[in-house]
C-alpha cells in the first residue's frame, strides 16, 4: 500500500468518526449545535465496514500469517477500547443520571439486567439474530457486534481448510444471525477491493471516473433518500415487525449501494495516489501528515466514548443554559476522547502482549496461511 493511499485511508477513518460524533452532537437531546453537519452517521459506519475489510485483507496478506497472530491483534484492537468504554459508560451514566434523570430515561438508554447486559456486549453478542442489546447509553457500540463476527467469519475462511473451514463458517453464521449477515457484503467489498487492486491495473482515466462517480453517486443517494426507501422496501417484503427486528440492517439494500460507492472512491484514489504522492513531502514539511496520523490514532476512542460523554456533560451542565453550551460540550468531548485514547487505543500494544502470552499456551505451534 502506497504512503499516499495509507494516509488517505487514515484521513477517511478520522473524518468518518468525526461525522458520527458531530451528527450525534447536533441531536436535540444535547441542545443542538451550530456545528451541525446533517445526519451522515450510518453512512460513516458503512465507511468503517469497507475500510475494515480492506485493512484486514491487507494485514493478513502482508503481516498476520497465523491464526494466533490474527486473533491476538484483533482482540487487542477491540478490547483495548471496548472494555474501558463499557466500564466508563456505567460510571458516566450513573453520575449523569443523578444530575438529569430525564436524559437517561428514554429509548436511547437501556438499563435492565445491567451485569448481563455488560457481559453480552463484552462478548460481542449484542446484535446477534434479532436482538439489539445496548450497553446503557452507548448507542454507537452496536457496530462492534457486527465487526467482531466479520473477523470471526474471515478467520474461519482464511486460516482453516476442509471440514474445519465449513464448520467454523456454519457455526459462526448460526450464532451471528441474519441481521449481521445482511451487512457482511459491505465488509467483504473491502476485502475484495484489496485483492482486486493488488492483482489488477487500472488506467488513470478510469481512476478519475471512479472517484468522480463515487461523489456523484453519493449525491444521488442523499437526494433520492435511498436509505428511507430501502427501509420502506424491507418493511414491504418482511412486514413492519420483520423490518424492525433487523435493527441496524433494515436499509441493507442501500447499504450495499453505499459499499459499492466507497469501494469506487478508494479504488479511484488508489489509482491516482502516485500523482498526489508528491504532496506527502509538503504535508510532511507542514507537519500535516503527522497530525493526520495522530488524529487517526484516536478514531476508535472518539467513536466509542463520544456518546456517553455527550450524555454526561449535557446532564451535568443542564443548569448552565447558554447558546454556547452545546458547542463547549462538543469541544470538551472531543478533547476528552483524545485523552482517553492515550490510555486505551494507543496502549493496545500492552493488551496485545498480554493476549499473546495466553495465545501461545493455547496455540504453541501454528502453520502459516497464505492467500
C-alpha positions in Angstrom: 0.0 0.0 0.0 1.5 3.4 -1.0 2.1 6.1 1.5 -0.4 8.3 -0.1 -3.1 5.6 0.0 -2.3 4.8 3.6 -2.6 8.5 4.6 -5.8 8.9 2.6 -7.4 5.9 4.5 -6.3 7.3 7.8 -7.9 10.7 6.9 -11.1 9.0 5.8 -11.2 6.9 9.0 -10.8 10.0 11.2 -13.4 12.0 9.2 -15.9 9.1 9.4 -15.5 9.1 13.2 -15.9 12.9 13.3 -19.0 12.6 11.2 -20.6 10.2 13.6 -19.6 12.4 16.5 -20.9 15.6 15.0 -24.1 14.0 13.9 -24.9 12.9 17.4 -23.7 16.2 19.0 -26.3 18.0 16.9 -29.2 15.9 18.4 -31.9 17.9 20.1 -31.3 15.9 23.3 -27.9 17.6 23.6 -29.2 21.0 22.8 -28.4 21.1 19.1 -25.2 22.6 17.7 -24.0 25.4 15.4 -21.6 22.8 14.1 -24.3 20.5 12.8 -23.4 18.8 9.5 -26.5 16.8 8.9 -27.2 13.1 9.6 -24.5 11.0 7.9 -23.7 8.7 10.8 -25.0 5.5 9.3 -23.1 6.1 6.1 -20.0 6.7 8.1 -20.3 3.3 9.7 -20.5 1.8 6.3 -17.2 3.5 5.5 -15.8 1.8 8.6 -17.0 -1.6 7.4 -15.5 -1.3 4.0 -12.3 0.2 5.4 -12.1 -2.6 8.0 -12.4 -5.3 5.3 -9.8 -3.6 3.2 -7.3 -3.3 6.1 -7.9 -6.9 7.3 -7.2 -8.2 3.8 -4.0 -6.1 3.7 -2.7 -7.2 7.1 -3.3 -10.9 6.6 -1.7 -10.7 3.2 1.4 -8.8 4.5 1.7 -9.5 8.2 -0.7 -11.7 10.1 0.2 -15.1 8.6 -1.0 -17.3 11.5 -4.4 -17.6 13.2 -2.8 -16.8 16.6 -1.3 -13.6 15.3 -4.5 -12.6 13.7 -6.6 -13.4 16.7 -4.3 -11.6 19.2 -4.2 -8.4 17.1 -8.0 -8.3 16.5 -8.8 -8.9 20.2 -6.2 -6.3 21.3 -7.7 -3.8 18.9 -11.2 -4.4 20.1 -10.7 -4.9 23.8 -8.2 -2.1 24.3 -11.1 0.4 23.8 -14.3 -1.7 24.2 -13.7 -2.8 27.8 -12.8 0.7 29.0 -15.9 2.0 27.1 -18.2 -0.4 28.9 -16.7 0.4 32.3 -16.8 4.2 31.8 -20.4 4.2 30.3 -21.6 2.6 33.5 -19.8 5.3 35.6 -20.9 8.2 33.4 -24.5 7.1 33.2 -24.7 6.5 37.0 -23.4 10.0 37.8 -25.2 11.8 34.9 -28.5 10.2 35.9 -28.2 11.9 39.3 -27.9 15.4 37.6 -30.6 14.9 35.0 -32.7 11.6 35.3 -34.9 12.6 32.3 -32.0 12.4 29.9 -31.4 8.8 30.8 -35.0 7.6 30.9 -35.9 7.4 27.3 -35.4 4.9 24.5 -31.7 6.0 24.0 -30.7 4.3 27.2 -31.2 0.7 28.3 -30.5 -0.5 31.8 -32.4 -3.7 32.5 -30.2 -6.6 33.8 -27.1 -4.4 33.9 -24.5 -7.1 34.6 -25.8 -9.4 32.0 -26.1 -6.5 29.5 -22.5 -5.6 30.0 -21.4 -9.2 29.7 -23.3 -9.7 26.4 -21.6 -6.6 25.0 -18.2 -7.6 26.3 -18.6 -10.9 24.4 -19.9 -9.0 21.3 -23.2 -10.9 21.4 -25.2 -7.6 21.5 -26.5 -7.8 17.9 -26.9 -11.5 17.2 -30.1 -12.5 15.4 -32.9 -10.1 16.1 -31.6 -8.7 19.3 -30.0 -5.3 20.0 -28.7 -5.1 23.5 -27.4 -1.6 24.0 -24.8 -1.0 26.7 -26.7 1.7 28.6 -26.4 5.0 26.7 -23.6 3.9 24.3 -25.6 3.7 21.1 -22.6 3.5 18.7 -21.4 0.3 20.3 -23.7 -1.7 18.0 -21.3 -1.8 15.1 -18.7 -3.8 17.2 -21.3 -6.6 17.5 -21.2 -6.7 13.7 -17.5 -6.3 13.1 -16.4 -8.9 15.6 -18.3 -11.6 13.7 -16.9 -10.4 10.4 -13.5 -11.0 11.9 -14.5 -14.5 13.0 -16.0 -15.4 9.7 -13.0 -14.1 7.8 -10.6 -16.1 10.1 -12.7 -19.2 9.5 -12.3 -18.9 5.8 -8.7 -17.8 5.6 -7.0 -19.8 8.4 -8.9 -23.1 8.1 -9.5 -25.5 5.3 -11.6 -28.5 4.5 -14.2 -29.6 7.1 -12.9 -27.2 9.7 -13.4 -24.2 7.5 -17.1 -25.1 6.7 -17.8 -25.9 10.4 -16.4 -22.6 11.6 -18.3 -20.7 9.0 -21.5 -22.5 9.7 -21.4 -22.2 13.5 -20.3 -18.6 13.3 -23.1 -17.7 10.9 -25.7 -19.5 13.0 -24.6 -17.6 16.1 -24.4 -14.2 14.3 -27.8 -14.4 12.6 -29.5 -12.6 9.7 -29.1 -9.0 10.8 -25.3 -9.3 11.0 -25.0 -11.4 7.8 -27.1 -8.9 5.8 -24.3 -6.3 6.1 -21.5 -8.8 5.6 -21.3 -8.0 1.8 -20.4 -4.4 2.7 -17.4 -5.6 4.8 -16.4 -8.2 2.1 -16.4 -5.4 -0.5 -13.3 -4.0 1.3 -11.7 -7.5 1.2 -12.4 -7.8 -2.5 -11.2 -4.3 -3.2 -7.8 -5.0 -1.7 -7.4 -8.2 -3.7 -8.6 -6.5 -6.9 -6.2 -3.6 -6.5 -3.3 -5.9 -5.7 -3.8 -8.1 -8.8 -5.2 -5.6 -11.4 -4.0 -2.4 -13.1 -6.5 0.4 -13.7 -5.8 3.3 -16.1 -5.6 6.8 -14.7 -8.6 7.9 -16.7 -10.7 5.1 -15.1 -9.4 6.2 -11.7 -10.7 9.7 -12.3 -14.1 8.2 -13.4 -14.3 6.0 -10.3 -13.5 8.9 -8.0 -16.0 11.3 -9.6 -18.7 8.7 -9.9 -18.4 7.9 -6.2 -19.1 11.5 -5.3 -21.9 11.9 -7.8 -23.3 8.6 -6.6 -23.4 9.7 -3.0 -25.1 12.9 -4.1 -27.8 10.7 -5.8 -28.0 8.6 -2.7 -28.7 11.6 -0.5 -31.0 13.5 -2.9 -33.2 10.4 -3.5 -33.2 9.5 0.2 -32.3 5.9 -0.7 -31.8 5.0 3.0 -35.5 5.7 3.7 -36.7 4.0 0.6 -34.6 0.9 1.4 -36.2 0.7 4.9 -39.6 1.0 3.3 -38.8 -1.8 0.9 -37.7 -4.0 3.7 -41.0 -3.3 5.6 -43.0 -4.2 2.4 -41.2 -7.5 2.0 -40.9 -8.6 5.6 -43.6 -6.6 7.3 -43.1 -3.8 9.8 -42.2 -6.2 12.6 -39.7 -8.0 10.5 -38.1 -4.8 9.4 -37.9 -3.6 13.0 -36.3 -6.9 14.0 -33.5 -6.3 11.6 -32.5 -3.3 13.6 -29.4 -1.6 12.1 -29.7 -3.7 8.9 -33.1 -2.5 7.8 -31.6 -0.5 5.0 -29.3 -3.2 3.8 -30.3 -2.6 0.1 -29.0 1.0 0.2 -26.0 0.0 2.4 -24.8 -2.4 -0.3 -25.0 0.5 -2.8 -23.1 2.7 -0.3 -20.4 0.0 0.0 -20.0 0.0 -3.8 -19.6 3.8 -3.8 -17.0 3.6 -1.1 -15.1 1.0 -3.0 -15.2 3.1 -6.1 -13.8 6.0 -4.1 -11.0 4.0 -2.6 -10.1 2.4 -6.0 -10.1 5.7 -7.8 -7.8 7.3 -5.2 -5.5 4.3 -5.2 -5.0 4.7 -9.0 -4.3 8.4 -8.6 -2.2 8.1 -5.5 1.0 8.2 -7.5 0.0 11.5 -8.9 -0.5 13.0 -5.4 2.4 11.2 -3.7 4.4 14.4 -4.1 2.1 16.1 -1.8 3.3 13.9 1.0 6.6 15.8 1.1 4.7 19.1 1.5 2.4 17.6 4.1 5.4 16.2 6.0 7.1 19.6 6.0 4.0 21.3 7.3 3.5 18.5 10.0 0.1 17.8 8.5 0.9 14.2 7.8 1.9 13.7 11.4 -1.3 15.4 12.5 -3.5 13.2 10.3 -1.7 10.1 11.6 -2.1 11.3 15.2 -5.8 12.0 14.9 -6.4 8.7 13.1 -4.9 7.1 16.1 -7.8 8.3 18.3 -10.6 7.3 15.8 -11.8 4.2 17.7 -11.8 6.1 21.1 -13.7 9.0 19.6 -16.3 6.7 18.2 -16.9 4.6 21.3 -16.6 7.3 24.0 -18.3 10.3 22.5 -22.0 9.4 23.0 -21.8 8.6 26.8 -19.6 11.7 27.2 -22.2 13.9 25.4 -24.9 12.5 27.6 -22.8 13.0 30.8 -21.6 16.6 30.1 -25.1 17.6 28.9 -26.6 16.3 32.1 -24.1 17.9 34.5 -24.3 21.3 32.7 -28.1 21.3 32.4 -28.4 24.3 34.7 -25.8 26.4 32.7 -28.1 27.4 29.8 -26.2 29.3 27.1 -26.2 29.5 23.4 -22.6 28.3 23.6 -23.2 25.4 25.9 -23.6 22.7 23.3 -20.6 23.9 21.3 -18.4 23.9 24.5 -19.7 20.4 25.4 -18.8 19.2 21.9 -15.3 20.6 22.1 -14.7 19.2 25.6 -16.0 15.7 24.5 -13.5 15.7 21.5 -10.6 16.6 23.9 -11.6 14.1 26.5 -11.9 11.3 23.8 -8.4 12.2 22.7 -7.1 12.0 26.2 -8.8 8.7 26.8 -7.2 7.3 23.6 -3.8 7.8 25.2 -4.7 5.2 27.8 -6.8 2.9 25.6 -6.3 2.8 21.9 -2.7 3.9 22.0 -2.0 1.2 24.6 -3.2 -1.7 22.6 0.3 -3.0 22.4 0.2 -3.7 26.1 -3.1 -5.6 25.7 -1.6 -7.4 22.7 1.4 -8.7 24.6 -0.8 -10.0 27.4 -3.1 -11.7 25.0 -0.2 -13.2 23.1 1.1 -14.9 26.2 -2.2 -16.6 26.7 -2.5 -17.5 23.0 1.0 -19.1 22.9 -0.1 -21.5 25.6 -3.2 -22.4 23.6 -1.5 -22.5 20.1 2.2 -23.3 20.8 2.8 -24.2 17.1 1.0 -22.9 14.0 1.2 -23.3 10.3 1.4 -20.1 8.2 -1.6 -19.3 6.0 -1.1 -17.8 2.5 -3.7 -16.3 0.2 
